[in-house]
C-alpha cells in the first residue's frame, strides 16, 4: 500500500513539474518576427550603453539592494534578517515543544 502511494506521489510530482516547466521550455526568448531590430541596431545600442556607463562611472545600475557600501555589508544585513527569522522560528518551536499535550 505504501509503495502504491509513493509511486502515485512521484507520478503526480512529475505531472506538475512537467506542466510547470513546459511553457519555459517552449518560450521564445528572441522572437523571429521581421519587425525586430537587426543585429547592427542591437550592437549600436550596446555600444551606446557602454559609453553611457563609462561617462557616469559611479552611477551604478540604479537599483541598490540593501546597499551598505558593498557586498560584505549587504551580506551582513541579509544574514541578520534571515538569522532573526530563524531564531524566531526556533524559539517558537521550543516553546511549543515544552507545552504538554494530553
KOLNUMAR-450929 format. One record per residue: x, y, z of N, C-alpha, C in turn; residue number from 1. Coordinates in steps of 0.1 Angstrom, whole numbers. Example, Ala and Ser with C-alpha at 12.3 -4.5 7.8 and 13.67 -1.06 7.14 Angstrom:
2
+-------+-------+-------+-------+-------+-------+-------+-------+-------+-----+
:  n.px :  n.py :  n.pz : ca.px : ca.py : ca.pz :  c.px :  c.py :  c.pz : seq :
+-------+-------+-------+-------+-------+-------+-------+-------+-------+-----+
:   132 :   -57 :    78 :   123 :   -45 :    78 :   132 :   -33 :    78 :   1 :
:   128 :   -22 :    71 :   137 :   -11 :    71 :   129 :     0 :    79 :   2 :
+-------+-------+-------+-------+-------+-------+-------+-------+-------+-----+
//
This chain:
102
+-------+-------+-------+-------+-------+-------+-------+-------+-------+-----+
:  n.px :  n.py :  n.pz : ca.px : ca.py : ca.pz :  c.px :  c.py :  c.pz : seq :
+-------+-------+-------+-------+-------+-------+-------+-------+-------+-----+
:     8 :   -12 :     0 :     0 :     0 :     0 :     9 :    13 :     0 :   1 :
:    19 :    13 :     8 :    28 :    24 :     9 :    35 :    26 :    -5 :   2 :
:    39 :    15 :   -11 :    46 :    16 :   -24 :    37 :    22 :   -35 :   3 :
:    24 :    19 :   -34 :    14 :    25 :   -44 :    13 :    40 :   -42 :   4 :
:    13 :    44 :   -29 :    12 :    58 :   -26 :    24 :    66 :   -30 :   5 :
:    36 :    59 :   -29 :    48 :    65 :   -33 :    49 :    67 :   -48 :   6 :
:    45 :    57 :   -55 :    45 :    58 :   -70 :    35 :    68 :   -74 :   7 :
:    23 :    68 :   -68 :    13 :    78 :   -72 :    18 :    93 :   -69 :   8 :
:    25 :    94 :   -58 :    31 :   108 :   -55 :    41 :   112 :   -65 :   9 :
:    50 :   103 :   -69 :    60 :   106 :   -79 :    54 :   109 :   -92 :  10 :
:    44 :   102 :   -96 :    37 :   105 :  -109 :    30 :   119 :  -108 :  11 :
:    24 :   122 :   -97 :    18 :   135 :   -96 :    28 :   146 :   -96 :  12 :
:    39 :   144 :   -89 :    50 :   153 :   -89 :    56 :   156 :  -104 :  13 :
:    58 :   144 :  -111 :    63 :   145 :  -125 :    53 :   153 :  -133 :  14 :
:    40 :   151 :  -131 :    30 :   158 :  -139 :    30 :   173 :  -137 :  15 :
:    31 :   176 :  -124 :    31 :   191 :  -121 :    44 :   197 :  -125 :  16 :
:    55 :   190 :  -124 :    68 :   196 :  -128 :    68 :   198 :  -143 :  17 :
:    63 :   188 :  -150 :    62 :   190 :  -165 :    53 :   201 :  -169 :  18 :
:    41 :   202 :  -162 :    31 :   212 :  -166 :    37 :   226 :  -162 :  19 :
:    45 :   227 :  -152 :    51 :   240 :  -148 :    62 :   244 :  -158 :  20 :
:    71 :   235 :  -161 :    83 :   238 :  -169 :    81 :   237 :  -184 :  21 :
:    70 :   232 :  -189 :    68 :   231 :  -203 :    67 :   245 :  -210 :  22 :
:    60 :   254 :  -204 :    60 :   268 :  -210 :    73 :   274 :  -211 :  23 :
:    82 :   271 :  -201 :    95 :   277 :  -201 :   104 :   271 :  -212 :  24 :
:   101 :   258 :  -215 :   109 :   251 :  -225 :   106 :   255 :  -239 :  25 :
:    93 :   259 :  -241 :    89 :   263 :  -255 :    89 :   278 :  -257 :  26 :
:    93 :   286 :  -246 :    93 :   300 :  -247 :   103 :   305 :  -257 :  27 :
:   100 :   315 :  -265 :   109 :   320 :  -275 :   115 :   333 :  -270 :  28 :
:   128 :   332 :  -265 :   135 :   343 :  -259 :   137 :   354 :  -270 :  29 :
:   140 :   350 :  -282 :   142 :   360 :  -292 :   132 :   358 :  -303 :  30 :
:   122 :   365 :  -304 :   111 :   363 :  -314 :   117 :   364 :  -328 :  31 :
:   112 :   357 :  -337 :   117 :   356 :  -350 :   109 :   365 :  -360 :  32 :
:   101 :   374 :  -355 :    93 :   382 :  -364 :   102 :   392 :  -371 :  33 :
:    98 :   397 :  -382 :   106 :   405 :  -391 :   106 :   420 :  -386 :  34 :
:    98 :   423 :  -377 :    98 :   437 :  -372 :   108 :   441 :  -362 :  35 :
:   115 :   431 :  -357 :   125 :   434 :  -346 :   138 :   441 :  -351 :  36 :
:   146 :   445 :  -341 :   158 :   452 :  -345 :   168 :   442 :  -352 :  37 :
:   176 :   448 :  -360 :   187 :   439 :  -367 :   199 :   438 :  -357 :  38 :
:   208 :   430 :  -361 :   220 :   428 :  -353 :   228 :   441 :  -352 :  39 :
:   229 :   448 :  -363 :   236 :   461 :  -363 :   230 :   471 :  -353 :  40 :
:   217 :   472 :  -353 :   210 :   481 :  -344 :   212 :   476 :  -329 :  41 :
:   212 :   463 :  -327 :   214 :   458 :  -313 :   229 :   462 :  -309 :  42 :
:   238 :   460 :  -318 :   252 :   464 :  -315 :   254 :   478 :  -312 :  43 :
:   247 :   487 :  -320 :   248 :   501 :  -318 :   242 :   505 :  -304 :  44 :
:   231 :   499 :  -301 :   225 :   502 :  -288 :   234 :   497 :  -276 :  45 :
:   241 :   486 :  -278 :   250 :   481 :  -268 :   262 :   490 :  -266 :  46 :
:   267 :   495 :  -277 :   278 :   505 :  -277 :   274 :   518 :  -270 :  47 :
:   262 :   523 :  -272 :   257 :   534 :  -265 :   256 :   532 :  -250 :  48 :
:   251 :   520 :  -246 :   250 :   517 :  -232 :   264 :   517 :  -226 :  49 :
:   274 :   511 :  -232 :   287 :   510 :  -227 :   293 :   524 :  -226 :  50 :
:   291 :   533 :  -236 :   296 :   547 :  -235 :   289 :   554 :  -224 :  51 :
:   276 :   552 :  -221 :   269 :   559 :  -211 :   274 :   555 :  -197 :  52 :
:   277 :   542 :  -195 :   283 :   537 :  -183 :   297 :   543 :  -180 :  53 :
:   305 :   544 :  -191 :   318 :   549 :  -189 :   317 :   564 :  -186 :  54 :
:   307 :   571 :  -191 :   306 :   585 :  -189 :   302 :   588 :  -174 :  55 :
:   295 :   579 :  -168 :   290 :   580 :  -154 :   294 :   568 :  -146 :  56 :
:   307 :   567 :  -142 :   312 :   555 :  -136 :   306 :   552 :  -122 :  57 :
:   302 :   562 :  -114 :   297 :   560 :  -101 :   282 :   558 :  -100 :  58 :
:   275 :   558 :  -111 :   260 :   558 :  -111 :   255 :   544 :  -108 :  59 :
:   262 :   534 :  -112 :   257 :   520 :  -110 :   244 :   517 :  -118 :  60 :
:   237 :   507 :  -114 :   226 :   503 :  -121 :   213 :   510 :  -117 :  61 :
:   214 :   517 :  -106 :   202 :   525 :  -101 :   193 :   517 :   -92 :  62 :
:   197 :   504 :   -89 :   189 :   496 :   -81 :   197 :   490 :   -69 :  63 :
:   201 :   498 :   -59 :   208 :   493 :   -48 :   200 :   483 :   -40 :  64 :
:   205 :   472 :   -37 :   198 :   462 :   -29 :   205 :   462 :   -15 :  65 :
:   198 :   468 :    -5 :   203 :   468 :     8 :   217 :   473 :     8 :  66 :
:   220 :   484 :     2 :   233 :   489 :     0 :   239 :   494 :    13 :  67 :
:   249 :   487 :    17 :   257 :   491 :    29 :   272 :   491 :    24 :  68 :
:   274 :   498 :    13 :   287 :   500 :     8 :   294 :   487 :     4 :  69 :
:   287 :   479 :    -3 :   293 :   467 :    -9 :   287 :   454 :    -6 :  70 :
:   293 :   444 :   -11 :   288 :   430 :    -9 :   288 :   426 :     5 :  71 :
:   299 :   429 :    12 :   300 :   425 :    26 :   289 :   431 :    35 :  72 :
:   287 :   443 :    34 :   276 :   450 :    41 :   263 :   444 :    38 :  73 :
:   260 :   442 :    26 :   247 :   436 :    22 :   246 :   422 :    27 :  74 :
:   257 :   414 :    27 :   256 :   401 :    32 :   253 :   401 :    47 :  75 :
:   259 :   410 :    55 :   257 :   411 :    69 :   242 :   415 :    72 :  76 :
:   237 :   424 :    64 :   223 :   428 :    66 :   213 :   416 :    63 :  77 :
:   216 :   409 :    52 :   207 :   398 :    48 :   209 :   387 :    59 :  78 :
:   221 :   384 :    63 :   223 :   374 :    73 :   216 :   377 :    86 :  79 :
:   216 :   390 :    90 :   209 :   394 :   102 :   194 :   392 :   101 :  80 :
:   188 :   396 :    90 :   174 :   395 :    88 :   170 :   380 :    88 :  81 :
:   176 :   372 :    80 :   172 :   358 :    80 :   176 :   351 :    92 :  82 :
:   187 :   355 :    99 :   191 :   349 :   112 :   180 :   352 :   122 :  83 :
:   175 :   364 :   122 :   164 :   368 :   131 :   152 :   359 :   129 :  84 :
:   148 :   357 :   116 :   137 :   349 :   113 :   139 :   335 :   118 :  85 :
:   151 :   329 :   116 :   154 :   316 :   120 :   153 :   315 :   136 :  86 :
:   159 :   324 :   143 :   158 :   324 :   157 :   144 :   325 :   162 :  87 :
:   135 :   333 :   156 :   121 :   333 :   159 :   114 :   320 :   158 :  88 :
:   117 :   313 :   146 :   111 :   300 :   144 :   116 :   290 :   154 :  89 :
:   129 :   290 :   157 :   134 :   280 :   167 :   128 :   283 :   181 :  90 :
:   128 :   295 :   185 :   122 :   298 :   198 :   108 :   294 :   199 :  91 :
:   100 :   296 :   189 :    86 :   292 :   189 :    85 :   277 :   189 :  92 :
:    93 :   270 :   182 :    93 :   255 :   182 :    96 :   250 :   196 :  93 :
:   106 :   255 :   202 :   110 :   251 :   216 :    99 :   254 :   226 :  94 :
:    93 :   265 :   224 :    82 :   269 :   233 :    70 :   259 :   232 :  95 :
:    67 :   256 :   220 :    56 :   247 :   217 :    59 :   232 :   221 :  96 :
:    72 :   229 :   220 :    76 :   215 :   224 :    76 :   214 :   239 :  97 :
:    77 :   225 :   247 :    76 :   224 :   262 :    62 :   222 :   267 :  98 :
:    52 :   226 :   259 :    39 :   225 :   263 :    34 :   210 :   262 :  99 :
:    29 :   205 :   273 :    25 :   191 :   273 :    11 :   190 :   268 : 100 :
:     8 :   181 :   259 :    -5 :   180 :   254 :   -10 :   166 :   259 : 101 :
:   -22 :   166 :   263 :   -29 :   154 :   269 :   -39 :   149 :   259 : 102 :
+-------+-------+-------+-------+-------+-------+-------+-------+-------+-----+
//
